[in-house]
């Protein structure tokens, strides 16, 4: 995918837009008032919007995998029911399992592709759609973000917790469960590490919000924390998180990827950093193989 050099100002506006602090209209309007080196800020802003078709790495028809959507119960969640994208290797199981948790906009094509990537690596993967109880991912990130923000966040996290339990109980699952999440999903992966104790065998939060310091003692899963260098909101939480991890003698590692921004793993937008994303992916797969075997 062709990349455009984007000024820091446009990136900062995009980060606010992605996290729901402004509408798409306001983002494009404010970007249009910016000019960097003679290049239109509006053109740069439009270049940042997702291009999912170009970003697909594993086709849903790939011979190495089998994919389908599944529905399951979710007591205490938004509606009592959930739907997820379940992808398995085409070989015989059982397999170590990985829950793949989306960002703050529902189960979009990027997250589905990540689930397929895990299956191609030999894992049973489930990517739940937190928006299923309100009609599912609506086909675009703007409406998805609005829908997700409107939900009761406690019930939404309960839906993710029930999804993890559903995946762990599958006949094709070895019983070893990992969780990986991005942005909102990264914070929710930390939440699952707190809530699930020994039922979660490994957790990889990508640029996710840290749990409360007083909850860190409940974590039993080893953590692999993937962080962007230029991510002030998330990185500001790290010092207290690290103090709590050390004081409770938790198993963790953290990588800070130079020159990256929040969302660097998402290859559907120019925030994608290919070198860092590939290295982070290799580390993630190796970490799950080590802890879920």
C-alpha positions in Angstrom: 0.0 0.0 0.0 1.4 3.4 -0.9 2.3 5.5 2.1 2.1 9.2 2.6 4.3 11.3 4.9 1.8 12.6 7.5 2.6 15.6 9.7 2.6 15.1 13.4 -0.4 17.5 13.7 -2.5 15.3 11.5 -1.5 12.1 13.4 -2.4 13.8 16.6 -5.8 14.8 15.2 -6.3 11.2 13.9 -5.5 9.8 17.3 -8.2 12.0 18.9 -10.7 10.9 16.2 -9.8 7.2 16.6 -10.5 7.4 20.3 -13.9 9.1 19.9 -12.9 12.6 21.0 -14.1 14.1 17.7 -16.4 13.1 14.8 -15.1 12.2 11.3 -16.5 15.5 10.0 -14.6 17.5 12.7 -11.4 15.5 12.0 -11.5 16.2 8.3 -12.5 19.8 8.9 -9.7 20.5 11.4 -7.2 18.6 9.2 -8.2 20.7 6.2 -7.0 23.8 8.1 -3.5 22.4 8.3 -0.9 22.5 5.6 2.5 20.8 5.9 5.2 21.5 3.4 2.6 22.5 0.8 0.7 19.3 1.2 -3.0 19.6 2.0 -3.9 18.5 5.5 -7.2 17.2 4.2 -5.4 14.9 1.8 -3.1 13.6 4.5 -6.1 13.0 6.8 -8.0 11.0 4.1 -4.8 8.9 3.6 -5.1 7.8 7.2 -8.5 6.3 6.9 -8.6 2.5 6.9 -8.1 0.5 3.7 -9.1 -3.0 4.8 -9.2 -4.8 1.4 -5.6 -3.8 0.7 -4.5 -4.9 4.2 -5.7 -8.5 4.1 -2.9 -11.0 4.6 -4.7 -14.3 5.0 -7.7 -15.0 2.8 -10.7 -16.7 4.4 -10.4 -19.4 1.7 -6.7 -20.1 2.7 -6.2 -23.9 2.7 -4.4 -23.8 6.0 -7.5 -22.7 7.9 -11.2 -23.1 8.4 -13.3 -20.1 9.5 -16.9 -19.6 10.5 -19.1 -17.4 12.7 -20.4 -18.9 15.9 -23.0 -17.8 18.4 -22.9 -18.6 22.1 -24.5 -17.5 25.4 -23.1 -14.6 27.4 -24.9 -14.3 30.8 -24.5 -10.8 32.3 -23.4 -9.3 29.1 -25.1 -6.7 26.9 -27.9 -9.0 25.7 -27.1 -12.5 27.0 -25.8 -13.7 23.6 -22.6 -13.2 21.6 -21.2 -13.9 18.2 -17.6 -14.4 17.2 -15.3 -15.3 14.3 -13.9 -18.7 15.0 -10.8 -19.8 13.0 -9.1 -23.1 13.3 -6.1 -24.7 11.6 -7.1 -27.2 8.9 -5.0 -29.9 10.7 -6.4 -32.2 13.4 -6.6 -30.7 16.9 -6.6 -30.0 19.7 -4.9 -26.6 19.5 -3.8 -24.0 21.9 -6.3 -21.2 21.8 -6.1 -17.4 21.5 -8.8 -14.8 22.0 -8.4 -11.8 19.7 -10.0 -8.7 21.1 -10.9 -5.8 18.8 -10.3 -2.1 19.2 -13.0 0.4 20.1 -15.1 -0.1 17.0 -16.2 -3.7 16.9 -15.0 -6.7 14.9 -13.7 -5.1 11.7 -11.8 -6.8 8.8 -8.4 -6.1 10.3 -9.2 -8.1 13.5 -10.7 -10.9 11.5 -7.5 -11.1 9.5 -5.5 -11.2 12.8 -7.6 -14.2 13.8 -6.8 -15.9 10.5 -3.1 -15.2 11.0 -3.2 -17.0 14.4 -4.9 -20.0 12.9 -2.3 -20.2 10.1 0.3 -20.4 12.9 -1.5 -23.3 14.5 -3.8 -21.7 17.1 -7.5 -22.0 17.5 -8.6 -18.3 17.4 -11.8 -16.6 18.4 -12.4 -12.9 17.6 -15.7 -11.9 19.4 -17.8 -9.0 18.1 -18.7 -6.8 21.1 -21.3 -5.1 18.9 -23.2 -8.2 18.0 -25.9 -7.6 20.7 -26.7 -4.3 19.0 -26.6 -5.5 15.4 -22.9 -6.3 14.9 -20.0 -4.4 13.3 -21.9 -2.0 11.0 -19.4 -2.1 8.1 -17.5 1.1 8.9 -15.4 2.2 11.8 -17.2 5.5 12.5 -20.6 3.9 13.2 -18.8 1.1 15.0 -17.0 3.5 17.3 -20.3 5.3 18.1 -22.0 2.0 18.8 -19.3 0.7 21.1 -19.1 3.9 23.1 -22.9 3.7 23.7 -22.7 0.3 25.4 -22.5 -0.4 29.1 -18.8 -1.0 29.4 -19.1 -3.4 32.3 -21.5 -5.6 30.3 -19.2 -5.3 27.2 -16.2 -6.6 29.2 -18.4 -9.4 30.5 -19.1 -10.4 26.9 -15.4 -10.6 26.4 -14.9 -12.7 29.5 -17.7 -15.1 28.4 -16.0 -15.3 25.0 -12.8 -16.3 26.6 -14.5 -19.0 28.6 -16.4 -20.3 25.6 -13.2 -20.6 23.6 -11.3 -22.4 26.4 -14.1 -25.0 26.6 -14.1 -25.9 22.9 -13.4 -29.5 22.0 -10.7 -28.3 19.7 -9.0 -26.3 22.4 -6.1 -27.9 24.3 -7.4 -26.0 27.4 -4.5 -23.5 27.3 -5.8 -20.0 26.6 -4.1 -16.8 25.6 -5.5 -13.4 25.0 -4.3 -10.6 22.7 -5.9 -7.3 22.2 -5.4 -4.0 20.5 -6.1 -0.5 21.9 -9.4 -1.1 23.8 -8.8 -4.8 23.3 -5.3 -4.4 24.9 -6.9 -2.9 28.0 -9.5 -5.6 28.0 -6.8 -8.3 27.7 -5.3 -6.8 30.9 -8.8 -7.0 32.4 -9.1 -10.7 31.6 -5.7 -11.3 33.2 -7.1 -9.8 36.4 -10.4 -11.6 36.2 -9.4 -15.1 35.0 -6.4 -15.9 37.2 -4.9 -19.3 36.3 -7.6 -19.9 33.6 -5.6 -17.5 31.4 -2.2 -18.9 30.5 -0.7 -15.9 28.6 -1.7 -12.3 27.8 -0.4 -9.9 25.1 -1.9 -6.4 25.3 -1.0 -4.1 22.4 -1.0 -0.4 23.6 -3.8 -1.1 26.1 -4.8 0.7 29.2 -3.2 -0.7 32.4 -5.4 -2.3 35.1 -5.7 -0.6 38.5 -2.6 -1.1 40.7 -4.6 -2.8 43.4 -5.8 -5.4 40.9 -2.4 -6.5 39.7 -2.0 -9.0 42.5 -4.8 -11.1 40.9 -2.9 -11.6 37.7 -1.4 -15.1 37.2 -0.8 -15.2 33.5 2.6 -14.0 32.2 2.3 -10.8 30.3 4.0 -9.6 27.1 3.3 -5.8 26.8 3.6 -4.3 23.4 4.0 -0.5 23.4 4.4 2.3 20.9 7.0 5.0 21.6 4.7 7.9 20.7 1.6 7.0 22.8 1.4 9.5 25.7 -1.9 8.5 27.1 -1.1 4.8 27.4 2.6 5.2 28.3 1.7 7.5 31.2 0.1 4.5 32.9 3.2 2.3 32.6 5.3 3.5 35.6 2.5 2.7 38.1 1.8 -0.6 36.3 5.4 -1.6 36.4 5.7 -0.8 40.1 2.7 -3.0 40.9 4.0 -5.9 38.7 7.4 -5.8 40.4 6.0 -5.5 43.9 3.8 -8.6 43.3 6.6 -10.5 41.5 4.6 -11.0 38.3 6.1 -12.5 35.2 6.1 -9.8 32.5 8.1 -8.3 29.6 7.6 -5.0 27.8 8.8 -3.9 24.4 8.7 -0.2 23.4 9.0 0.1 19.6 11.0 3.2 18.5 9.4 5.5 16.0 6.0 4.0 16.4 2.5 5.4 17.2 -0.5 3.9 18.8 -2.0 1.4 16.4 1.3 0.5 14.7 0.3 -3.1 14.2 -2.8 -2.2 12.2 -1.7 -2.5 8.6 -4.9 -1.0 7.2 -3.7 2.6 7.9 -0.5 4.6 7.5 0.1 4.4 11.2 1.3 0.9 10.4 5.0 0.4 11.0 6.0 -2.7 9.1 9.3 -3.4 10.8 7.9 -3.0 14.3 4.6 -4.8 13.5 6.4 -7.9 12.1 8.8 -8.0 15.1 5.9 -7.6 17.6 4.0 -10.4 15.7 7.0 -12.8 15.9 7.4 -12.1 19.6 3.7 -12.6 20.2 3.5 -15.9 18.4 6.7 -17.1 20.1 5.3 -16.1 23.5 2.1 -18.0 23.0 3.9 -21.1 21.7 6.1 -21.0 24.8 3.2 -20.5 27.3 0.4 -22.4 25.7 2.2 -25.6 24.7 
